[in-house]
Amino acid sequence: MPSERAGYSVTLFIVDVSPTMGTMRTLDLPPGPNGETRTKKVTHLQWSLQFAMLKIQEMIFNGRKTDQCGVILFGTEETDNVIHWKDGGYDHVTEFLRIEQPNADTLAKLVALRASSVSGDPVDALIVGAETLNNFLTKKPSWSGRIVLLTDGEGPIEIGDWEAIARKLNTFNVRITIVGVDFDDDEIDFREEGKSHIKRENEAFYHKFTSAIPNSVMGTLSFALQEITKPEIKQTRSTLMATVLSLGDPSNNPLETLEIIVKTSKCTAFARPKSWKRFAPRDGKHTEEMDVDPLPTKGGDGGEDTKKIVWAQLKMRTEFHVERDDQDNHDERNEDNMDVDDAKRGGAKVEKEQLVRGFKYGSSYVPCADGQFERLSSQKGISICGFFNADNFRREHSIGEVQYVWADPRSPPQQVALSSLVKAMDKLNMYAITRWVNRDGSDPKMGVLAPCRFQKVDCFLWVQMPFADDVRKYTFSPLLNISNRKGEKVTTHPYLPNHEQTEAMDDLVDAMDLMQAGEKDDDGNRSPWYDTRLSYNPSIHRMKQALLHGAIVQDLVADPLPPPHPELTKYFEPPKHVLKRTKEVAETCRAVFAVKKVPKRVARPRKKDHMRVEDGDDEVLLLDRVVPSPARPHSQPEASSSQIQRQTSLADAKKTDAGPRDNDSETEPESDEDVWLPPNKTSAKLPTPSPEPRMVVDSQRAPGRIIGMATPLTDFKLNTSQGDVVSKAVEDLGWVVKEVVLRPFAHRRHAEMIECLNELREVCLQEDEIDAWNRCVFPLYSYDSDVTGDSILRELKNACMKDPGNAAFWNEVKKHRADLDLITVSEAAKHGGKSNIIDKFTEEFWSN
């Protein structure tokens, strides 16, 4: 299909508004919500105008100033046309809309048209239309013109010397399209029954008339409406952009550099759905501020306007707010008619001038005070960096649009040079890696040049490729290689397919082959079922259809959106004969693989004396907790009653598992926590709840510690509430945090450990344990040489930054620096305490 110039065309619609166009007809509508049949009655004129409005809507949708149209009516009671002004005659022909770029008013005026009480001559309208179109194209010789005639063919025609009219239209280079209501159409095998003699003669005349004018067509309205809603890809010529293709280093070695002046244009282009806009009603007091016309709402008595309402587009504005936790700044966009308070926004409003632009790098942001880092010094052009074999090209690495690279069409030496390079690469089956810079100083793009040889011209195809840092490589172990814990390869396993299963799967894949699933040709051979050239994006075309339908329909309930065109949904369902041949093979696969429907698992409630863990809970199942004696103080170390003898062997644990397992498989489940659970229910019974309050002792509490690792924050609060073990609790909680974050799956408890450190600092500040916080939690930055001691956070930092460690947790701690900083002299004085830490020491600690 040859490409054509986008736009630069004018369409003149000639519409019949004679009395016969007011004849009513019934149209079928999509089924209702409950499947009921629905219809609506329209006139022939309203039905015909649907074709014109769909064409005009396409022009509005594209938004080109070079797509223009006009409307001429025949059969009007008045006369107003360009020939009548000069020479008279040509009665009942009116230039309804002058040729210009269409807009919403164009559609509104067409919707308001109604059939008149007089008849008009379509030949007179064609002559007026040809003259009007010729006057317009005289000023724009590069444009093309077309006349579209909409009629039911029931009115009389003064044929006269129609050959002369056809010759005149040919001199104007105007194409004719005649769309008739219920015209006979051999292409869809349609014949109207009971047709009048006048209509039959008029159709015969229209056939002779269109055959005398090149590129002119005639058809019935029903088929034309179906074809106009068909999705299609319009090929257009892209603008040629000048640049230079170079091989070598022109700045350092100009004599050893090859430079070819080339032109680039688009080969493919992204197609995206039309963006939506939001509108809201505004009252009359805001009307003066808008560039839209108000829609007045009159009172019930038809008097003066009681209230003016206008629909205005909602504009976006950007406001910047600081989050409550002061972790980050973010922008939030709100419509200008929405009143969102600071509580919903999440923090205080700040001005844009107070912010520093940052760029995301990994999980953090890099601030840039100037708003932009220094750009790479680059020069416009396409530089060839190297060549490689075309067989090594990885198709999945191509990204973005494809570009043509042509030689300068006005320079034969450049064409010979580019053609030589294309032929050489094509002969050697080579591709080129290139660096493309659109303009001086812009960011470079890496891509691949592929030789492309047409019948009369040689060129390159260029497609962008990712940088090495943009490619993520994920490796997985082979599915067919399973070894046991001894390192021996397992050949029989539920996860390994046997010969029968392999054969069944091969048969299923072969049965689903779509390469010979299409229509049969003349020799009886089937073609491929799927053709990318005939596959359309439903989100684009269906949304476009919805937008165009809603623009002309007053009531979407009475006139709902019609179903999508069959071409849009042709690939939604696989061919029936493919489903039929795969049914038996699929049943064989289902039997061989023992495929069964897995019922939804219903959580069974536990007994009241068990702890219930919600779905997705990351806490440890502490089934080995026991209740100590009430007389035992909780601040003392664990008694021997809580030291459960963990003598469960691996074999004992397997015996308690439901069902047999393969002892040589590596697929046995492993616990996420380093915790041994009792082998059976009798080894560690949970206590019966007592009406008097009792504290549950944590079995994960280390000897000599009063803070356990299961619920450290709860233990810490219980101990500090006693008042006599605060120092011990502070020391033990710091130890627990380090132990927890260095365990496997520690990322699940990062937030909990941060909360523990927050509580620890608050207690130290309130309970006059400031020196303990600065000494025990942070490294010593004090002038007091008598204060000594190891730093828990220093040890934690060193442990986290080692390999293996937990650097992610340390990054989380740094994000909460505002809450976990050293207690300085000024902060301690506010709470009646003393500190030897000054501000510069805190900066030194966090920067190291």
N, C-alpha and C positions, 0 to 999 in steps of 0.2 A: 504494500500500500504506500504510494508516494506521499511524502510529507507535504503539507501546505502551510502557508503563512498563517500564524495565529492572528485572528481578528481581521482588520482591514476589509470588512465586508459589511454590506447593508442588505437587509431583508425587508421587502415591502409586502405586507399582508393585505390582500383584497378580499373583503368579507361580504358575503351576500346577506342583506337584512330584509329581503323581500318577504311578503306575507307568508309564503309557504315555509319559511324558516322558523315560524312560530308554531309549527306542528309539534305536538307532544309525543314523547316516546318514553319507554320504561327501560331503565338500566339496572343491571344486577349489582348489588353491593356485597362486600365480604360478609360471611355469616356473623350473626350476633354473638353475644357472650355465651349463650346456651346452645349455639348451633342453629338458631332459627334463620330462615331465609329472609333477606332484606332486599328491598328495591327502592328506587327513587325515580320520579318523573322529571324530565327536562325537555326543553325545546331543542329542535335541530340546531338553532343558533347557539344555544348554551353549550351543546355538545361539541360543535365545531370550534368554538372559541377555546375549548380546552387544549386543542392542538396549538393554537397561536400562543396561548399563555404559557404552555410548557416550553415552547421555543424561546419566548421572551424571558422566562425565568432563567433559562440557561445562560442568556446574555447577562442578566443581572448577577447571577451566581458567579460568573467568571470575572465580572467587574472590569472589563476592558473598555476603554474609551473608543477603541477602534471597532467595536461591535455595536452597530446602530440599526434601528428599524423604524418603520412608519406603518400607518394603517390607512387604507382607503376603503370606504363603504360604497356599495351600489345598491339601489333600491331605497334610498332615503327620500324623504319628502322634499328636502331642499337640495340645492345644487351649489357646490363650492369646490372647484378644482382649477388647476393651472391652465388648462386649455380653454375652459369656459370663460375665464377672465379675458383671454386674448381674442378668441374667435367665436365664442358662443357655442351652443350645442352641448352634447354630452351631459344631458340632463340626468338628475337623480343620482349623480356620482359626487361624493363628498370626500375631501381630504380630511379624515377624522383626526389623525395624529401625524404631525410633521416628523421627518426623519431626524432622529437624535438618539442619544444614548438612553435606553429605557430605564425606568425606575419603578418604585412602588405605585406611583400615580398612574403609570401606564396600565398596570394590571387592574387598578380600581376602575378606570374608565372603561376597560373592556368588559368587566363584570357587569357594569350598569347598562350595557347595550341590550336593546329589545327589538323585536321585529317591527317593521313599519307597515303602512297600509298601501304602499305603491310598489310596483315592480321596477327593476332596473336591468340594463343590458350588461352582461359580463364582458362583452367585447369592448364596449365603451370604457369600462373600468380597466381593462387590460391596456388599452391605448393610453389612458390617463396615467396609469401606473408606469408604463414604459417611458413616457415623457418626463414624469416626475423623477424617476430613477436616473434618467439620462442627464437631467439638469444637475443632479447631485454628483454623479460620477464624473462629469466634465471638470469639476473642481478637484476631484481626487482620482486621477487616472490609474493609480496603482491599486485601487480597490476593486472588488468584485461585487456583483449584484445578483439578486434572486427575487422573483415574484412568486408568492404563495397564494393561490386562489382557493377560498373555502366556500362551497356552495352545495345545495342539494340537487341542482340541475333541473328544477321544476319550472323555472321562469323562461319566457321566450327570449330567443337570441336572434339578432340581426346579423346573419353570417356575412353577407356581402362578399367583398374581396378579401377573404381571410388570409390568402397566400401573401398578399402585400403586407398585411399586418405581421405575419410571421417573419418575412424578410426584414422588416423594420426592426423587429426585436432582435434579430440576428446581428444587424449592424450595431445595435446598442450593446451586444455581447451580454444579454440578459438571459438567465435560465428560468424556466417555468416549472412550478410544481402545482398540480391540481389535485386537491383533496376533496372528494365528494362523499356526501352522506348516502350510504347504502349503494355505492357504485359497484358494478360487477368487477370482480378481481379474479383473474385466472390463477394468480400465484397462490392464493389461499382457497381457490375453488369456491368462490362465493357468488351466488346469483340471487337477486332480489325478486321475489314472487309478486305478481300483480303490478308490475311497473307501468307507469303511464307512458303514452306514446311520445310526449314531449321529452320526458327524461331519457327515454331510450335514444332518441335522435340527438339530444344534447351530448350524451356520453359518446356516441359515435363521432361527433364533431370534435370533442375534446381529445379523443385518441388521435385523429388526423392532425390536429393542431400541435400537440406535443411531439408527434413524430417528425414534424417539420422543423423543430427547434432543437439543436444539439443539447445534450445533457439535461433534457427535460423529462419529467416523469409524471405519472398519473396513478392514483390508487384510491382505495376506499378508506373512509375515516376510521373505522374500527381497527383495521390493520395498521394504519399510520399511528394511532394512539399507542398501540402495543409496541411498535418499533421505536417510538420516540422515548419510551421508558426503558428501553433495553440499554444496559450498561455497555459502554464502549470506551476504548482508549484512543484519544485523538492525538495523532502524531503531528508535531509541530517542529519547525526549524528553530534551533537555538541560535542565539547571537554568538558570532565568532569573536573570541578574545585573543589579542596578540600577545605572544611571549616568545622566548628563545629556548630551544633545546640544545644543550651543550654536552660534549663528551670531553673531559679533561679539565684543566685548571686555567681558565682564561686570564686570571689576574697574574699568575706566576709564570706560566708557560703558554703564552698566546700562540706561538708557532706550532705547538703540538696539541692544539685544542680544535675540536670540530664544533661549530656553532651553526644551527639551522633556524631560520625564522619560521615560526609555526603559528597556527591558529588553533584554538581549542573551543570545543562546543560540547554540550551535554548529549550523551547517548541515552542515558536513563535519568529519570528524576523521581524523587519521592512524591508520593501522593498521600495527603493527609486529610482526614475529615474536617469539615468546616467547623471553626470554633464557635461556641455558643456565647451569646450575650445575655445578660440579665437586665430585666426592666422591672420597674416598680411604679405604682401610681403616685402622682404628686398632686397636691391641691393647687388652686389658682395662684396663691401667693408666691409659689416658686416658678411660675410659668415664665416670668420675664427674664429669669436667669438662664433659660434653656433655649437651645436653637431648635425647638420643635413646636408644632402647632398644638394648642390645647384642644381637647375634646370635651365640649360643654355638655353637661347633664342638665336637662330641663326639668322643671317641676311638673307635677301631674296635670296642672291646668294649662300647660303650654305657654306660660308667661315668660318672664325674663329668666335668665340663667341663675339658678340658685347656687350652683357650685361648679367650679371648673376643675376638671380632672384631666391630667395629662400623664401619659406613660413615658417615662424618661429612662434612658440607659444608666445603669449603675456603674459608676467609675471606681477604680481601685486606688487606694492610697496606702502608703507605707508608714507605719509607726514603729518605733524601736522601744523596747521595754527590757528591763533587767529582771531576770528570774529571781525568785525569792532566795534561792540558795547561792546566788552570786557565782554560779559555776560558769555561765556563758551568757553572751548577749545574743538575742535573736530578734528577727523582724517578724511582724505579724500584720497581715493585710486584712483590712475590713472594708466592706462596702460603706459608701459615704452616708447611707441612710440608716446605719446600724449604730446604736449607742451601746458600746461595750465598756464596762467599767474596769478599773484597774485590777479588781479581784479576779476577773475572768482572764485578763491579759497575763496575769502572773507576776507583775512587778511594777516598779515605778517607770514612768515614761522618761526617756532621755532623747536629746536632740542628736541628729545625725552627725553634727560637727564634733560631738564628744566621743564618737566611736572611732576605732581604728580597724581598718579592713584587714581581714585575715583569710588565709588560704588553707584549706583542709589538707593535711598530710597524715595519712594513716588515720589514727583515732584522735589526733590532736589538731590544733589550728596554729598556723605560723603567722604572727602579726606582721603587717607591712604598713609602716607609718606613711609612706608616700602613696599608698593606694595601689601601687603596681610595681612589681620588681622590674629591674632593668631588662629590657627586651633583648633578644638575641639579634645581633647584627646580621641581617640576611638580605640578599639581593634577589630581585624578581627573576624567575626563570625555572626551567626544568633541567636538573643536572642528573646525568647518568652516573651512578655510583659503581655499577658492576653488572655482570651478566650471569645467568644461571640457566640450567636446563629446564625446559618447560615442564618436563615430567615431575619435577620437584616442587611445582607450584601447589600450594595447599589452598584449596578452594574455600575452606572455612575462614581463612584469614582475610579475605576480601571484604571491605566494609565501605559503606557510602555509595555515592553515585558513580557511574561509569562515564568517562569523558573520552571524546574523540580528540586526537591530535593530528591535525592536517598540516600539510605544507602551505606556505603562503600562496593563495590562488593566483596572485598577480606576478609571481616570480618563478619562471621556469627553472632556473638553477637550483632554487630551494626545493622545488618539487622533485628534481632529479636526485638531489642529495638525500632527501627523506625516503624516497622510493628505494634507493640503493640500500639504505640501512634497514628498511623493512624487509626487503627481499633476502638480505644476508641473514637476518635473525630468523626469518621463516625457514630458510634452507637449513640452517643449523639447529632448528628447533630450540631457540633460545628466547628467554625473557630478560628484561632489564630492570634492575632496582633503581628507582629514581627518587630525587628529592625535589619537591614542588613548592615554590614560594609564589603566592599569588601577586604580591606587591612588595616593594622594598620595606623591610622592617616587620613584615608579618610572620606569624609562626609557620615554620616549614611542616610539610606533610610528606611522609614516605609512601611510595606506591610502586606499582609494577606496570611496566609498558609491555604490551603484547602486540606482536605484528598482526595486522588485519589487511587482507587483500581483497578488494572488490573487483568488479569486472573492468572498470576503467580508472581506478584510483587506488593508491596504496596509502595506508595511514596506520596509526597506532591506537590501541585502546588502553586507557589508563584507569586504574582503580586503586583507591587508597588501601594501605595495609597498616596494621597496628605496629607500634613500637615494641621493642623487646620487653619493656617494663609493663606493657599492657596485656601481655599474654600470660595466662595462668595455666600452669601445667599440674594436673592432678594424676597421680599414679595410684593404681589399685592392684592388689595381688590377683593373680589369675583365679578364675572361679573354679577351674578344674583341678587345681593343685591344693590339696588339703593334707596336712601332716598332723600327726599326733604329738604329744608332749615329748616323746622320745626322738622326734625328728624324722620318723619313718613316714613315707608317703602312704596315704590311705586311698585304696582303690574302690572300696565299697562303703557308701555312706548315703544317708537320705538326701544330702545336698548334691550328690553326684548322679547325673542321669545315666541310666543303663541303655543298652542298644535299642530296646523297644521304644523307650521314651524319645531317643534321638530320632529314630525313624518317623515316629508320629509327628514330632515337631517339624521335621523337614517336609512332610506331606502337607501340613497345615500352611507353612510359608509358601509352598508351591501353589497351593489352591487359592491363596489370596493374591497371586500375581495379577496385576492390572495392565500389564503390557499388551496382552491380547484379550482385553475385556471391553473394547469399544465397539463401534458399529462395524458391520461387515462391508467390505468393498465389493467391487464387481466380480472378483474371483472367489469370494466367499471367505477371505481371510480377515480376521478381526484386527483393527488398529488399536493403538494404545487408548485407554479410557480417559486419562487425564492429560489435558493440554494447558500448559501454563499461559499460553496466549489467550485462551478463552476463560481463564479463571479470574474472577473479579473480587475485590475486597468488599465484603458485605457492609462493613461499618461505614465505608465511604459512600457507596451508592444508595444504600437504604436510608442513611441519614439525609442525604441530598434529596431523595424522593420525599421524605417526611417534611423537610423544610419547604420544598416547592408546593406540596399539597396544602400545607397549613397556611401558605401565603394567599391562597385564593378561595379557601373554603371558610364559610362563616361559622358553621356548626360542625365540629368534628364528630359529634355523637351521631347526628343525622347523616353525615357524609364522611365515614371513617376513612383512614388511610387504606388504599387498595393493596392487595398482596404484592410481594416483590415479583419482579419479572422472572420467568422460568430460567433464563440464562444465569441469573444471579444465584440460584439455588440448585443448579444442575449437579454440582459436585457435593452436595450436602449428604446424599445417601449413596452407598455403593451400588453397583449394578445388581439386579435381582438374580441373574444367572450365576454371579460370583457367590452371592449368599447361599444359593441353592447347592452349589458344588462344595462349599466349605462346611455345610451343616453336618454331613456324615463324618468328615475328617475331624471337626471340632468335638464331636461326641467321642471319637476314639481317643483324642488327647485328654478329654475330661476323665475317661475311664482309666487310661494308662497312668496319668499323674494323680489319680484319686483326688480330683478337685472337688471340694465340698464348700458349701456356703458356711462361713464362720458366723455363728450367731453373736449378736451383740452381748458383750459381757456386762452383766449386772453386778454392781458392787454389793457384796453381802455384808450386812452390818455386823460388826464385832460385838462381843459381849461388853457389858458396861465396865468390867474390870480391866479391859484392854484399852490401850491408847488408840484412838482413831486418827489416821493420817489422811488428809484430803488428797484429791487427785492433784498430781504435780507438786506435792510438797517435797522440798529438798531436805527436810530434817531427817535425822537418823531414827530408825525404829529402835527405841530403847526398851527392848523387851526384857532386859536382864536387870531392871531396877528393882530394888527391894526397899521396904520401909524400915528405918531403924527404930530402935526403942525410943519411946517418948522421952525417957530420962536422959538420953544422950544429947549433949549440946552439939548444934550443927557446926560450930566453928572448929571442932576437933577433926582430926583426920578420920578417914573412913574406918569403921570397925571391920572385924574379920567377917561379920555376917554379910557384908556387901562384896567381899572378894570371892566372887564365884570361881570355882575351879574350872578353867577352860581347858578341858582335856579331850575335847571333841576332836577326833581325827577326821581326815578327809574321807575315809571310807564310811565312818559313821554319818557324816553329813550327807553322803550320797544315798545311804539307806533311807534316810528320812524323806528324800525327794520322791514325789509321786511319779510312778512310771519308770520304765527302764531307760538307761542312757548309754550311749556309746562311750566307753571309758577312754578310748583313744582319740576322741574328737576334741578339737580346740574350741568348740562352740558352746562350752558350758558357761552358764552365767556367772559373772563375778560381781562381788559386792562393790558398791561405789565408796564405801567407807571401810576403814581398817578396824572393823568391829566383828567379834565372834559372837554369834547368837547361840542360845541353848539348843541342843540337838532335839529336844522334844518338849512337850508341854509340862512334863512332871519335873524336869530338871531345875526349873526356876519358875515357881508359881508366883503370880502377882497377888498382892495382899487384897483382902476384902476391904472395901471402903469403910472408913470409920467416921462416925459423926463429928469427932473432935479433929481439928486441923493437924495435919502431919506433913512433914517435908519429905519429899522423895529424894533419896541420895543417888547421885550420879555414879554409875559404875565406871565411867570413863575418867573419874577423878584420880589423878596420880597420887601416890602415897606422899603424905606430908603437905598436900595442897588442900586449900579450902574452896577452890574454884574448879569446877569440872569443865570438860570440853564439850559436853552436849548442850547445856544451857548456861553458858558462862555469865551472861548478863543478869539472868535471874538469880544465880548464886551470888553474884557480886552485890546486888541490891539487898539480898537477904542478910548477908554478912555485914555490910556497912550500916544497916539499920540497927545493929547491936551496939555500935559505938566503940567497942573495945578491940576490934580486930581490923580496923580500917587500914593500917599500914600493911598488914599481912595480905589483905584482900587486894590492895593496889599492886603489890609485888606479884601475887599469883595471877591476876588478870593479865598483866603484861606478858607473863610467861605463856599463858594459854593462847593469847592472840598469835604469838610467834609459832607455836606448835600447830595450830589449826591451819594457818595459811600455807604452811610447808607440806601439808598432806595432799594426797591425790584428790582431785575434784574439789579443790579449795575454792574455785571460782564461784561455787554455789553459795558460799558463806561470806563473800567479800563485804556485802552490805551489812551483815550482822557484825563483822569484826570492826568495821568503821563505827558502827553504833556503840560498840564496847569501848573504843578509844575515846569517843565523845563523852560517854558517861564517866570514864576514868579521869579525864581532865577536869570535868566539872566537880567531881568529888574532891580531887586534889586542891582545887581552888577554894572550895567551900570549907574543907576540913583542915586547913592549914598544913597541907601536904605538898606545898609548892616546890620545896626542894626535892621531894621525892619524884614529882613529875619532871622537873628539869634534869634531875640526876638519873632517874631510873628509866625515863622514857626517851629523853634526848641526850645527846653527848654533852660532856662538860664544857661549857663556854662561860666560865665564871672566874672572877678574880680571887675567889675564896679558895685557897689551896687546901683548906681542911676538908672541903667537900669532895669526896671521892666516891667512886662506884661505877659499875658498868652500866651502859645504856641499853635498855631493851630494844628501843627503836633503832639504835645503831646496829645492834646485832640482827634485828629484823631486816634492816636495809641491806646489810652485807649478805644475809642468807638469801634474800629475795633476788639480789642481783647476780648471785652465783649460778652455775649451771650444774644440776637443775635447781631452779628456784621458783620465784613467783614475782617476776618483774611487773606483771599486770596489777598486782595488789599494791605495790609501791607507787605505781602511777595513780591509783585511786586515792592513796593517802595524800599525794601531792595536790590532787584536785581539791581536797578538803583542808588545805593548809590554813585557811582562815579560821577553822574550828579546832585545829590540832596544832597550833603554833606553840612555841615556847611561852611560858608565862613571864612576861617582862616586868620591870620595876613598876611601870605606871599601872599596869593591870592588877598587880598584886596589891598596890597601895589602895586601890578602890575597894578591895575586900578585906582590908585590915591585915594583910600579910606582907612578907618581905621576899624579895628576889634579887639575885645578883646578875640577871641577864639584861643586856641592853639590846636595842633594835638591830645594830649592825651584826650581832652574833647570829640572830635568826636568819638574816639574809645570807650570811655565809654558809649556814647549815643547809638551807634549801637549794642553794646554787651548786653545792658540791655533789 
